[in-house]
Amino acid sequence: MARTQIDKWAEWAKINIALKFTAPVFWLVIRTARSAQDPDQVSANLDILNKFLMIADTRLAANAYIAGPNFTLADIQMGHCLFRYFDIDIPRASFPHLQAYYERLCARPAYRRHVMVDYEELCVTD
């Protein structure tokens, strides 16, 4: 697999998934008391994120991993957001290939040990 493909997809995931999920969705849901959350803003931010998740879903229809057939750095960049994306209470569009990819990541012991960690201390409650 060409190193340029790995770098391309790692950067793509950082700019289009991590940056469009972490502050615009995750922080608005987890770091904001439920009574102060703006569901319309979260929904608008999810609409933006979904455009990029659709690209990932299409890519994953033809590839086991985001940069190709093998697990790479690009999957670390992409995959670290997915645990929280699939774990928090938000409406999610149907992305079957992304879901299957996430399940492949969850099957990896290192992913479970290092990514699927408790973030309860980040949560703000009413």
BELTAVEN-V596041 format. One record per helix or strand. SS is the DSSP state (helix for helix, strand for strand). FROM is the first residue (numbers start at 1). LEN is the number of residues. If there is no record, write none. Layout:
BEGIN
<<SS	FROM	LEN> <SS	FROM	LEN>>
END
This chain:
BEGIN
<<helix	3	28> <helix	34	3> <helix	39	24> <strand	65	1> <strand	68	1> <helix	73	15> <helix	96	11> <helix	109	6> <helix	120	3>>
END
